[in-house]
Amino acid sequence: MNIGENIRRARKNAGLTQKELGEKLGISAAAVGQFEKKNSNPHNSTVQKIAAVLEISPLSLYNQEPSQNMLQRTHTYAEHLSSQETRLLAYFHMLNSTGQQECLKRTKELTKLAEYQK
C-alpha cells in the first residue's frame, strides 16, 4: 500500500470522514482526498499530524513498521532492562505520538536539572 491508501485505511479505522479528519488537521476535506488519491504527497509534518490525530505511528503510514527481526532484537535487549526501565518504556508506549514527543522533551529537561543528575 502507498501512503495515500494507508491514510485512507487509518482514517476509516478511526471512524472519521475526510471532512472530520480535515477539520482536526485544519485543512480541507479536498486536501485529505488528494492525499488519499495520491494526487498530492503530504509533507512530513502533515503526516506527523495525521498520525497524531489518528493515534497511530507515523511509520505505519509510510509502511515502515518494525520488521520481525527488529522486534526480536528489541525483545532480546528488553530482557536486560531493569524493572524501572521496563515500566518507563511501558508508560511511553501507552502515549500517542504527540505524548511521546512531549515525554522526550520533558525527560531531556530533567537531565539538565542538577538534583536529578547522577
VODOKE-603150 format. One record per atom (N, C-alpha, C): residue in three letters; atom name; x, y, z. Coordinates in nm, 3 decimals. Layout:
VODOKE-603150
<residuo:ALA | atomo:CA | u:X | v:Y | w:Z>
...
This chain:
VODOKE-603150
<residuo:MET | atomo:N | u:0.084 | v:-0.119 | w:0.000>
<residuo:MET | atomo:CA | u:0.000 | v:0.000 | w:0.000>
<residuo:MET | atomo:C | u:0.088 | v:0.125 | w:0.000>
<residuo:ASN | atomo:N | u:0.037 | v:0.230 | w:-0.064>
<residuo:ASN | atomo:CA | u:0.109 | v:0.357 | w:-0.061>
<residuo:ASN | atomo:C | u:0.057 | v:0.442 | w:0.053>
<residuo:ILE | atomo:N | u:0.120 | v:0.556 | w:0.074>
<residuo:ILE | atomo:CA | u:0.084 | v:0.641 | w:0.188>
<residuo:ILE | atomo:C | u:-0.062 | v:0.686 | w:0.181>
<residuo:GLY | atomo:N | u:-0.111 | v:0.716 | w:0.062>
<residuo:GLY | atomo:CA | u:-0.250 | v:0.758 | w:0.048>
<residuo:GLY | atomo:C | u:-0.348 | v:0.650 | w:0.091>
<residuo:GLU | atomo:N | u:-0.321 | v:0.528 | w:0.047>
<residuo:GLU | atomo:CA | u:-0.406 | v:0.415 | w:0.087>
<residuo:GLU | atomo:C | u:-0.400 | v:0.393 | w:0.237>
<residuo:ASN | atomo:N | u:-0.281 | v:0.410 | w:0.294>
<residuo:ASN | atomo:CA | u:-0.264 | v:0.392 | w:0.438>
<residuo:ASN | atomo:C | u:-0.339 | v:0.500 | w:0.517>
<residuo:ILE | atomo:N | u:-0.336 | v:0.623 | w:0.468>
<residuo:ILE | atomo:CA | u:-0.410 | v:0.731 | w:0.533>
<residuo:ILE | atomo:C | u:-0.559 | v:0.700 | w:0.530>
<residuo:ARG | atomo:N | u:-0.607 | v:0.658 | w:0.414>
<residuo:ARG | atomo:CA | u:-0.750 | v:0.626 | w:0.399>
<residuo:ARG | atomo:C | u:-0.791 | v:0.513 | w:0.493>
<residuo:ARG | atomo:N | u:-0.712 | v:0.406 | w:0.495>
<residuo:ARG | atomo:CA | u:-0.742 | v:0.291 | w:0.581>
<residuo:ARG | atomo:C | u:-0.744 | v:0.334 | w:0.728>
<residuo:ALA | atomo:N | u:-0.644 | v:0.409 | w:0.769>
<residuo:ALA | atomo:CA | u:-0.635 | v:0.452 | w:0.909>
<residuo:ALA | atomo:C | u:-0.749 | v:0.547 | w:0.945>
<residuo:ARG | atomo:N | u:-0.785 | v:0.635 | w:0.853>
<residuo:ARG | atomo:CA | u:-0.895 | v:0.728 | w:0.877>
<residuo:ARG | atomo:C | u:-1.025 | v:0.651 | w:0.896>
<residuo:LYS | atomo:N | u:-1.049 | v:0.554 | w:0.808>
<residuo:LYS | atomo:CA | u:-1.172 | v:0.474 | w:0.818>
<residuo:LYS | atomo:C | u:-1.172 | v:0.390 | w:0.946>
<residuo:ASN | atomo:N | u:-1.057 | v:0.336 | w:0.983>
<residuo:ASN | atomo:CA | u:-1.048 | v:0.259 | w:1.107>
<residuo:ASN | atomo:C | u:-1.080 | v:0.346 | w:1.228>
<residuo:ALA | atomo:N | u:-1.048 | v:0.475 | w:1.218>
<residuo:ALA | atomo:CA | u:-1.077 | v:0.569 | w:1.327>
<residuo:ALA | atomo:C | u:-1.222 | v:0.616 | w:1.323>
<residuo:GLY | atomo:N | u:-1.294 | v:0.578 | w:1.216>
<residuo:GLY | atomo:CA | u:-1.435 | v:0.617 | w:1.204>
<residuo:GLY | atomo:C | u:-1.455 | v:0.762 | w:1.166>
<residuo:LEU | atomo:N | u:-1.358 | v:0.819 | w:1.095>
<residuo:LEU | atomo:CA | u:-1.367 | v:0.960 | w:1.055>
<residuo:LEU | atomo:C | u:-1.394 | v:0.974 | w:0.907>
<residuo:THR | atomo:N | u:-1.466 | v:1.078 | w:0.870>
<residuo:THR | atomo:CA | u:-1.482 | v:1.113 | w:0.729>
<residuo:THR | atomo:C | u:-1.363 | v:1.199 | w:0.689>
<residuo:GLN | atomo:N | u:-1.349 | v:1.222 | w:0.559>
<residuo:GLN | atomo:CA | u:-1.243 | v:1.312 | w:0.513>
<residuo:GLN | atomo:C | u:-1.263 | v:1.451 | w:0.571>
<residuo:LYS | atomo:N | u:-1.387 | v:1.493 | w:0.579>
<residuo:LYS | atomo:CA | u:-1.418 | v:1.625 | w:0.633>
<residuo:LYS | atomo:C | u:-1.377 | v:1.634 | w:0.780>
<residuo:GLU | atomo:N | u:-1.411 | v:1.532 | w:0.857>
<residuo:GLU | atomo:CA | u:-1.377 | v:1.532 | w:1.001>
<residuo:GLU | atomo:C | u:-1.226 | v:1.532 | w:1.023>
<residuo:LEU | atomo:N | u:-1.155 | v:1.450 | w:0.946>
<residuo:LEU | atomo:CA | u:-1.009 | v:1.448 | w:0.958>
<residuo:LEU | atomo:C | u:-0.951 | v:1.583 | w:0.919>
<residuo:GLY | atomo:N | u:-1.002 | v:1.639 | w:0.810>
<residuo:GLY | atomo:CA | u:-0.956 | v:1.770 | w:0.766>
<residuo:GLY | atomo:C | u:-0.976 | v:1.877 | w:0.872>
<residuo:GLU | atomo:N | u:-1.091 | v:1.875 | w:0.937>
<residuo:GLU | atomo:CA | u:-1.120 | v:1.973 | w:1.043>
<residuo:GLU | atomo:C | u:-1.021 | v:1.959 | w:1.159>
<residuo:LYS | atomo:N | u:-0.990 | v:1.835 | w:1.196>
<residuo:LYS | atomo:CA | u:-0.897 | v:1.812 | w:1.306>
<residuo:LYS | atomo:C | u:-0.755 | v:1.856 | w:1.269>
<residuo:LEU | atomo:N | u:-0.725 | v:1.853 | w:1.139>
<residuo:LEU | atomo:CA | u:-0.591 | v:1.891 | w:1.092>
<residuo:LEU | atomo:C | u:-0.583 | v:2.037 | w:1.051>
<residuo:GLY | atomo:N | u:-0.699 | v:2.101 | w:1.038>
<residuo:GLY | atomo:CA | u:-0.700 | v:2.240 | w:0.992>
<residuo:GLY | atomo:C | u:-0.679 | v:2.252 | w:0.842>
<residuo:ILE | atomo:N | u:-0.720 | v:2.148 | w:0.768>
<residuo:ILE | atomo:CA | u:-0.712 | v:2.150 | w:0.622>
<residuo:ILE | atomo:C | u:-0.848 | v:2.110 | w:0.566>
<residuo:SER | atomo:N | u:-0.864 | v:2.125 | w:0.437>
<residuo:SER | atomo:CA | u:-0.993 | v:2.093 | w:0.375>
<residuo:SER | atomo:C | u:-1.009 | v:1.942 | w:0.354>
<residuo:ALA | atomo:N | u:-1.135 | v:1.902 | w:0.340>
<residuo:ALA | atomo:CA | u:-1.165 | v:1.762 | w:0.307>
<residuo:ALA | atomo:C | u:-1.105 | v:1.728 | w:0.171>
<residuo:ALA | atomo:N | u:-1.103 | v:1.827 | w:0.081>
<residuo:ALA | atomo:CA | u:-1.046 | v:1.805 | w:-0.052>
<residuo:ALA | atomo:C | u:-0.897 | v:1.772 | w:-0.043>
<residuo:ALA | atomo:N | u:-0.827 | v:1.840 | w:0.049>
<residuo:ALA | atomo:CA | u:-0.683 | v:1.812 | w:0.067>
<residuo:ALA | atomo:C | u:-0.662 | v:1.670 | w:0.117>
<residuo:VAL | atomo:N | u:-0.745 | v:1.627 | w:0.211>
<residuo:VAL | atomo:CA | u:-0.737 | v:1.489 | w:0.261>
<residuo:VAL | atomo:C | u:-0.761 | v:1.393 | w:0.145>
<residuo:GLY | atomo:N | u:-0.861 | v:1.423 | w:0.063>
<residuo:GLY | atomo:CA | u:-0.891 | v:1.340 | w:-0.053>
<residuo:GLY | atomo:C | u:-0.774 | v:1.332 | w:-0.150>
<residuo:GLN | atomo:N | u:-0.706 | v:1.443 | w:-0.169>
<residuo:GLN | atomo:CA | u:-0.589 | v:1.446 | w:-0.259>
<residuo:GLN | atomo:C | u:-0.477 | v:1.357 | w:-0.205>
<residuo:PHE | atomo:N | u:-0.456 | v:1.362 | w:-0.072>
<residuo:PHE | atomo:CA | u:-0.355 | v:1.275 | w:-0.012>
<residuo:PHE | atomo:C | u:-0.392 | v:1.129 | w:-0.034>
<residuo:GLU | atomo:N | u:-0.518 | v:1.097 | w:-0.012>
<residuo:GLU | atomo:CA | u:-0.563 | v:0.958 | w:-0.022>
<residuo:GLU | atomo:C | u:-0.558 | v:0.906 | w:-0.165>
<residuo:LYS | atomo:N | u:-0.581 | v:0.993 | w:-0.260>
<residuo:LYS | atomo:CA | u:-0.578 | v:0.952 | w:-0.401>
<residuo:LYS | atomo:C | u:-0.437 | v:0.956 | w:-0.458>
<residuo:LYS | atomo:N | u:-0.341 | v:0.999 | w:-0.377>
<residuo:LYS | atomo:CA | u:-0.200 | v:1.009 | w:-0.418>
<residuo:LYS | atomo:C | u:-0.179 | v:1.117 | w:-0.523>
<residuo:ASN | atomo:N | u:-0.274 | v:1.211 | w:-0.532>
<residuo:ASN | atomo:CA | u:-0.257 | v:1.324 | w:-0.623>
<residuo:ASN | atomo:C | u:-0.166 | v:1.429 | w:-0.561>
<residuo:SER | atomo:N | u:-0.146 | v:1.419 | w:-0.432>
<residuo:SER | atomo:CA | u:-0.064 | v:1.514 | w:-0.359>
<residuo:SER | atomo:C | u:0.003 | v:1.440 | w:-0.245>
<residuo:ASN | atomo:N | u:0.133 | v:1.460 | w:-0.229>
<residuo:ASN | atomo:CA | u:0.205 | v:1.397 | w:-0.119>
<residuo:ASN | atomo:C | u:0.205 | v:1.488 | w:0.002>
<residuo:PRO | atomo:N | u:0.158 | v:1.439 | w:0.116>
<residuo:PRO | atomo:CA | u:0.161 | v:1.523 | w:0.235>
<residuo:PRO | atomo:C | u:0.304 | v:1.544 | w:0.282>
<residuo:HIS | atomo:N | u:0.332 | v:1.664 | w:0.331>
<residuo:HIS | atomo:CA | u:0.462 | v:1.696 | w:0.388>
<residuo:HIS | atomo:C | u:0.480 | v:1.611 | w:0.514>
<residuo:ASN | atomo:N | u:0.603 | v:1.584 | w:0.551>
<residuo:ASN | atomo:CA | u:0.631 | v:1.502 | w:0.669>
<residuo:ASN | atomo:C | u:0.561 | v:1.555 | w:0.794>
<residuo:SER | atomo:N | u:0.558 | v:1.687 | w:0.809>
<residuo:SER | atomo:CA | u:0.491 | v:1.743 | w:0.928>
<residuo:SER | atomo:C | u:0.341 | v:1.714 | w:0.925>
<residuo:THR | atomo:N | u:0.283 | v:1.710 | w:0.805>
<residuo:THR | atomo:CA | u:0.141 | v:1.677 | w:0.792>
<residuo:THR | atomo:C | u:0.118 | v:1.530 | w:0.825>
<residuo:VAL | atomo:N | u:0.209 | v:1.444 | w:0.782>
<residuo:VAL | atomo:CA | u:0.198 | v:1.301 | w:0.814>
<residuo:VAL | atomo:C | u:0.204 | v:1.283 | w:0.966>
<residuo:GLN | atomo:N | u:0.292 | v:1.358 | w:1.032>
<residuo:GLN | atomo:CA | u:0.302 | v:1.351 | w:1.178>
<residuo:GLN | atomo:C | u:0.169 | v:1.391 | w:1.243>
<residuo:LYS | atomo:N | u:0.108 | v:1.498 | w:1.191>
<residuo:LYS | atomo:CA | u:-0.020 | v:1.545 | w:1.245>
<residuo:LYS | atomo:C | u:-0.130 | v:1.443 | w:1.221>
<residuo:ILE | atomo:N | u:-0.133 | v:1.386 | w:1.100>
<residuo:ILE | atomo:CA | u:-0.234 | v:1.285 | w:1.068>
<residuo:ILE | atomo:C | u:-0.221 | v:1.167 | w:1.165>
<residuo:ALA | atomo:N | u:-0.098 | v:1.122 | w:1.184>
<residuo:ALA | atomo:CA | u:-0.074 | v:1.009 | w:1.275>
<residuo:ALA | atomo:C | u:-0.118 | v:1.043 | w:1.417>
<residuo:ALA | atomo:N | u:-0.089 | v:1.164 | w:1.461>
<residuo:ALA | atomo:CA | u:-0.128 | v:1.205 | w:1.597>
<residuo:ALA | atomo:C | u:-0.280 | v:1.206 | w:1.612>
<residuo:VAL | atomo:N | u:-0.349 | v:1.262 | w:1.513>
<residuo:VAL | atomo:CA | u:-0.496 | v:1.267 | w:1.518>
<residuo:VAL | atomo:C | u:-0.554 | v:1.126 | w:1.518>
<residuo:LEU | atomo:N | u:-0.497 | v:1.038 | w:1.437>
<residuo:LEU | atomo:CA | u:-0.549 | v:0.902 | w:1.425>
<residuo:LEU | atomo:C | u:-0.493 | v:0.808 | w:1.532>
<residuo:GLU | atomo:N | u:-0.402 | v:0.862 | w:1.615>
<residuo:GLU | atomo:CA | u:-0.340 | v:0.787 | w:1.724>
<residuo:GLU | atomo:C | u:-0.273 | v:0.659 | w:1.675>
<residuo:ILE | atomo:N | u:-0.189 | v:0.678 | w:1.572>
<residuo:ILE | atomo:CA | u:-0.112 | v:0.567 | w:1.517>
<residuo:ILE | atomo:C | u:0.032 | v:0.613 | w:1.498>
<residuo:SER | atomo:N | u:0.118 | v:0.521 | w:1.467>
<residuo:SER | atomo:CA | u:0.257 | v:0.552 | w:1.440>
<residuo:SER | atomo:C | u:0.270 | v:0.615 | w:1.301>
<residuo:PRO | atomo:N | u:0.346 | v:0.724 | w:1.288>
<residuo:PRO | atomo:CA | u:0.369 | v:0.780 | w:1.155>
<residuo:PRO | atomo:C | u:0.433 | v:0.677 | w:1.062>
<residuo:LEU | atomo:N | u:0.514 | v:0.588 | w:1.119>
<residuo:LEU | atomo:CA | u:0.579 | v:0.486 | w:1.036>
<residuo:LEU | atomo:C | u:0.478 | v:0.395 | w:0.968>
<residuo:SER | atomo:N | u:0.365 | v:0.372 | w:1.034>
<residuo:SER | atomo:CA | u:0.265 | v:0.284 | w:0.973>
<residuo:SER | atomo:C | u:0.208 | v:0.346 | w:0.846>
<residuo:LEU | atomo:N | u:0.206 | v:0.478 | w:0.839>
<residuo:LEU | atomo:CA | u:0.156 | v:0.545 | w:0.718>
<residuo:LEU | atomo:C | u:0.257 | v:0.532 | w:0.604>
<residuo:TYR | atomo:N | u:0.383 | v:0.517 | w:0.639>
<residuo:TYR | atomo:CA | u:0.489 | v:0.501 | w:0.538>
<residuo:TYR | atomo:C | u:0.521 | v:0.355 | w:0.509>
<residuo:ASN | atomo:N | u:0.445 | v:0.262 | w:0.568>
<residuo:ASN | atomo:CA | u:0.474 | v:0.118 | w:0.555>
<residuo:ASN | atomo:C | u:0.612 | v:0.084 | w:0.609>
<residuo:GLN | atomo:N | u:0.648 | v:0.144 | w:0.720>
<residuo:GLN | atomo:CA | u:0.781 | v:0.119 | w:0.776>
<residuo:GLN | atomo:C | u:0.773 | v:0.069 | w:0.919>
<residuo:GLU | atomo:N | u:0.676 | v:-0.016 | w:0.946>
<residuo:GLU | atomo:CA | u:0.667 | v:-0.074 | w:1.079>
<residuo:GLU | atomo:C | u:0.790 | v:-0.162 | w:1.101>
<residuo:PRO | atomo:N | u:0.831 | v:-0.179 | w:1.225>
<residuo:PRO | atomo:CA | u:0.949 | v:-0.259 | w:1.253>
<residuo:PRO | atomo:C | u:0.936 | v:-0.402 | w:1.200>
<residuo:SER | atomo:N | u:1.044 | v:-0.454 | w:1.148>
<residuo:SER | atomo:CA | u:1.044 | v:-0.591 | w:1.097>
<residuo:SER | atomo:C | u:1.045 | v:-0.689 | w:1.213>
<residuo:GLN | atomo:N | u:1.014 | v:-0.813 | w:1.184>
<residuo:GLN | atomo:CA | u:1.014 | v:-0.917 | w:1.288>
<residuo:GLN | atomo:C | u:1.154 | v:-0.931 | w:1.348>
<residuo:ASN | atomo:N | u:1.258 | v:-0.920 | w:1.264>
<residuo:ASN | atomo:CA | u:1.395 | v:-0.929 | w:1.313>
<residuo:ASN | atomo:C | u:1.424 | v:-0.817 | w:1.412>
<residuo:MET | atomo:N | u:1.378 | v:-0.697 | w:1.379>
<residuo:MET | atomo:CA | u:1.398 | v:-0.583 | w:1.467>
<residuo:MET | atomo:C | u:1.323 | v:-0.605 | w:1.598>
<residuo:LEU | atomo:N | u:1.202 | v:-0.657 | w:1.591>
<residuo:LEU | atomo:CA | u:1.125 | v:-0.684 | w:1.712>
<residuo:LEU | atomo:C | u:1.195 | v:-0.787 | w:1.800>
<residuo:GLN | atomo:N | u:1.254 | v:-0.889 | w:1.738>
<residuo:GLN | atomo:CA | u:1.325 | v:-0.992 | w:1.814>
<residuo:GLN | atomo:C | u:1.446 | v:-0.932 | w:1.883>
<residuo:ARG | atomo:N | u:1.521 | v:-0.846 | w:1.813>
<residuo:ARG | atomo:CA | u:1.638 | v:-0.782 | w:1.874>
<residuo:ARG | atomo:C | u:1.595 | v:-0.693 | w:1.990>
<residuo:THR | atomo:N | u:1.483 | v:-0.622 | w:1.972>
<residuo:THR | atomo:CA | u:1.431 | v:-0.536 | w:2.078>
<residuo:THR | atomo:C | u:1.392 | v:-0.619 | w:2.199>
<residuo:HIS | atomo:N | u:1.326 | v:-0.732 | w:2.174>
<residuo:HIS | atomo:CA | u:1.286 | v:-0.820 | w:2.284>
<residuo:HIS | atomo:C | u:1.410 | v:-0.870 | w:2.359>
<residuo:THR | atomo:N | u:1.514 | v:-0.909 | w:2.286>
<residuo:THR | atomo:CA | u:1.638 | v:-0.955 | w:2.348>
<residuo:THR | atomo:C | u:1.699 | v:-0.845 | w:2.433>
<residuo:TYR | atomo:N | u:1.700 | v:-0.724 | w:2.381>
<residuo:TYR | atomo:CA | u:1.752 | v:-0.609 | w:2.456>
<residuo:TYR | atomo:C | u:1.669 | v:-0.586 | w:2.581>
<residuo:ALA | atomo:N | u:1.538 | v:-0.596 | w:2.568>
<residuo:ALA | atomo:CA | u:1.447 | v:-0.569 | w:2.680>
<residuo:ALA | atomo:C | u:1.469 | v:-0.665 | w:2.796>
<residuo:GLU | atomo:N | u:1.520 | v:-0.784 | w:2.768>
<residuo:GLU | atomo:CA | u:1.546 | v:-0.880 | w:2.875>
<residuo:GLU | atomo:C | u:1.651 | v:-0.830 | w:2.972>
<residuo:HIS | atomo:N | u:1.731 | v:-0.732 | w:2.930>
<residuo:HIS | atomo:CA | u:1.840 | v:-0.680 | w:3.012>
<residuo:HIS | atomo:C | u:1.805 | v:-0.547 | w:3.078>
<residuo:LEU | atomo:N | u:1.681 | v:-0.503 | w:3.066>
<residuo:LEU | atomo:CA | u:1.639 | v:-0.378 | w:3.127>
<residuo:LEU | atomo:C | u:1.600 | v:-0.399 | w:3.272>
<residuo:SER | atomo:N | u:1.621 | v:-0.296 | w:3.352>
<residuo:SER | atomo:CA | u:1.576 | v:-0.301 | w:3.491>
<residuo:SER | atomo:C | u:1.424 | v:-0.289 | w:3.493>
<residuo:SER | atomo:N | u:1.364 | v:-0.317 | w:3.608>
<residuo:SER | atomo:CA | u:1.218 | v:-0.305 | w:3.617>
<residuo:SER | atomo:C | u:1.175 | v:-0.160 | w:3.597>
<residuo:GLN | atomo:N | u:1.256 | v:-0.064 | w:3.644>
<residuo:GLN | atomo:CA | u:1.222 | v:0.077 | w:3.623>
<residuo:GLN | atomo:C | u:1.225 | v:0.113 | w:3.475>
<residuo:GLU | atomo:N | u:1.327 | v:0.065 | w:3.404>
<residuo:GLU | atomo:CA | u:1.336 | v:0.093 | w:3.261>
<residuo:GLU | atomo:C | u:1.220 | v:0.029 | w:3.185>
<residuo:THR | atomo:N | u:1.182 | v:-0.090 | w:3.225>
<residuo:THR | atomo:CA | u:1.070 | v:-0.158 | w:3.161>
<residuo:THR | atomo:C | u:0.940 | v:-0.082 | w:3.184>
<residuo:ARG | atomo:N | u:0.919 | v:-0.034 | w:3.308>
<residuo:ARG | atomo:CA | u:0.798 | v:0.044 | w:3.337>
<residuo:ARG | atomo:C | u:0.798 | v:0.175 | w:3.258>
<residuo:LEU | atomo:N | u:0.914 | v:0.238 | w:3.250>
<residuo:LEU | atomo:CA | u:0.924 | v:0.363 | w:3.174>
<residuo:LEU | atomo:C | u:0.885 | v:0.340 | w:3.028>
<residuo:LEU | atomo:N | u:0.937 | v:0.233 | w:2.968>
<residuo:LEU | atomo:CA | u:0.902 | v:0.202 | w:2.829>
<residuo:LEU | atomo:C | u:0.754 | v:0.169 | w:2.815>
<residuo:ALA | atomo:N | u:0.699 | v:0.098 | w:2.911>
<residuo:ALA | atomo:CA | u:0.556 | v:0.063 | w:2.905>
<residuo:ALA | atomo:C | u:0.471 | v:0.190 | w:2.906>
<residuo:TYR | atomo:N | u:0.504 | v:0.283 | w:2.995>
<residuo:TYR | atomo:CA | u:0.430 | v:0.409 | w:3.000>
<residuo:TYR | atomo:C | u:0.447 | v:0.487 | w:2.870>
<residuo:PHE | atomo:N | u:0.569 | v:0.489 | w:2.819>
<residuo:PHE | atomo:CA | u:0.598 | v:0.561 | w:2.694>
<residuo:PHE | atomo:C | u:0.512 | v:0.506 | w:2.580>
<residuo:HIS | atomo:N | u:0.500 | v:0.375 | w:2.572>
<residuo:HIS | atomo:CA | u:0.424 | v:0.313 | w:2.463>
<residuo:HIS | atomo:C | u:0.273 | v:0.328 | w:2.480>
<residuo:MET | atomo:N | u:0.229 | v:0.372 | w:2.596>
<residuo:MET | atomo:CA | u:0.087 | v:0.399 | w:2.617>
<residuo:MET | atomo:C | u:0.047 | v:0.535 | w:2.560>
<residuo:LEU | atomo:N | u:0.147 | v:0.617 | w:2.528>
<residuo:LEU | atomo:CA | u:0.122 | v:0.752 | w:2.477>
<residuo:LEU | atomo:C | u:0.106 | v:0.751 | w:2.326>
<residuo:ASN | atomo:N | u:0.027 | v:0.846 | w:2.275>
<residuo:ASN | atomo:CA | u:0.021 | v:0.863 | w:2.130>
<residuo:ASN | atomo:C | u:0.146 | v:0.938 | w:2.085>
<residuo:SER | atomo:N | u:0.158 | v:0.964 | w:1.958>
<residuo:SER | atomo:CA | u:0.277 | v:1.028 | w:1.902>
<residuo:SER | atomo:C | u:0.308 | v:1.162 | w:1.967>
<residuo:THR | atomo:N | u:0.205 | v:1.243 | w:1.988>
<residuo:THR | atomo:CA | u:0.224 | v:1.374 | w:2.050>
<residuo:THR | atomo:C | u:0.272 | v:1.359 | w:2.194>
<residuo:GLY | atomo:N | u:0.213 | v:1.267 | w:2.267>
<residuo:GLY | atomo:CA | u:0.254 | v:1.242 | w:2.405>
<residuo:GLY | atomo:C | u:0.397 | v:1.192 | w:2.414>
<residuo:GLN | atomo:N | u:0.437 | v:1.108 | w:2.319>
<residuo:GLN | atomo:CA | u:0.574 | v:1.057 | w:2.318>
<residuo:GLN | atomo:C | u:0.674 | v:1.170 | w:2.295>
<residuo:GLN | atomo:N | u:0.640 | v:1.261 | w:2.204>
<residuo:GLN | atomo:CA | u:0.728 | v:1.376 | w:2.180>
<residuo:GLN | atomo:C | u:0.741 | v:1.461 | w:2.305>
<residuo:GLU | atomo:N | u:0.630 | v:1.484 | w:2.373>
<residuo:GLU | atomo:CA | u:0.631 | v:1.564 | w:2.496>
<residuo:GLU | atomo:C | u:0.712 | v:1.493 | w:2.605>
<residuo:CYS | atomo:N | u:0.699 | v:1.361 | w:2.614>
<residuo:CYS | atomo:CA | u:0.774 | v:1.283 | w:2.711>
<residuo:CYS | atomo:C | u:0.924 | v:1.299 | w:2.688>
<residuo:LEU | atomo:N | u:0.966 | v:1.289 | w:2.563>
<residuo:LEU | atomo:CA | u:1.108 | v:1.305 | w:2.530>
<residuo:LEU | atomo:C | u:1.158 | v:1.444 | w:2.568>
<residuo:LYS | atomo:N | u:1.077 | v:1.544 | w:2.537>
<residuo:LYS | atomo:CA | u:1.114 | v:1.682 | w:2.567>
<residuo:LYS | atomo:C | u:1.131 | v:1.702 | w:2.718>
<residuo:ARG | atomo:N | u:1.036 | v:1.653 | w:2.794>
<residuo:ARG | atomo:CA | u:1.041 | v:1.671 | w:2.939>
<residuo:ARG | atomo:C | u:1.154 | v:1.590 | w:3.003>
<residuo:THR | atomo:N | u:1.179 | v:1.472 | w:2.951>
<residuo:THR | atomo:CA | u:1.289 | v:1.391 | w:3.004>
<residuo:THR | atomo:C | u:1.422 | v:1.462 | w:2.980>
<residuo:LYS | atomo:N | u:1.437 | v:1.519 | w:2.862>
<residuo:LYS | atomo:CA | u:1.559 | v:1.595 | w:2.831>
<residuo:LYS | atomo:C | u:1.574 | v:1.712 | w:2.928>
<residuo:GLU | atomo:N | u:1.463 | v:1.780 | w:2.958>
<residuo:GLU | atomo:CA | u:1.467 | v:1.892 | w:3.053>
<residuo:GLU | atomo:C | u:1.511 | v:1.844 | w:3.191>
<residuo:LEU | atomo:N | u:1.462 | v:1.728 | w:3.235>
<residuo:LEU | atomo:CA | u:1.500 | v:1.676 | w:3.366>
<residuo:LEU | atomo:C | u:1.650 | v:1.648 | w:3.375>
<residuo:THR | atomo:N | u:1.710 | v:1.605 | w:3.265>
<residuo:THR | atomo:CA | u:1.854 | v:1.574 | w:3.268>
<residuo:THR | atomo:C | u:1.939 | v:1.698 | w:3.288>
<residuo:LYS | atomo:N | u:1.881 | v:1.814 | w:3.267>
<residuo:LYS | atomo:CA | u:1.956 | v:1.939 | w:3.283>
<residuo:LYS | atomo:C | u:1.948 | v:1.994 | w:3.426>
<residuo:LEU | atomo:N | u:1.862 | v:1.936 | w:3.509>
<residuo:LEU | atomo:CA | u:1.848 | v:1.981 | w:3.647>
<residuo:LEU | atomo:C | u:1.945 | v:1.906 | w:3.737>
<residuo:ALA | atomo:N | u:2.025 | v:1.979 | w:3.812>
<residuo:ALA | atomo:CA | u:2.130 | v:1.920 | w:3.895>
<residuo:ALA | atomo:C | u:2.076 | v:1.817 | w:3.993>
<residuo:GLU | atomo:N | u:1.960 | v:1.842 | w:4.052>
<residuo:GLU | atomo:CA | u:1.909 | v:1.749 | w:4.153>
<residuo:GLU | atomo:C | u:1.872 | v:1.612 | w:4.097>
<residuo:TYR | atomo:N | u:1.858 | v:1.600 | w:3.964>
<residuo:TYR | atomo:CA | u:1.823 | v:1.472 | w:3.903>
<residuo:TYR | atomo:C | u:1.941 | v:1.406 | w:3.831>
<residuo:GLN | atomo:N | u:2.055 | v:1.470 | w:3.829>
<residuo:GLN | atomo:CA | u:2.171 | v:1.415 | w:3.759>
<residuo:GLN | atomo:C | u:2.246 | v:1.315 | w:3.847>
<residuo:LYS | atomo:N | u:2.308 | v:1.218 | w:3.783>
<residuo:LYS | atomo:CA | u:2.389 | v:1.118 | w:3.856>
<residuo:LYS | atomo:C | u:2.522 | v:1.180 | w:3.890>
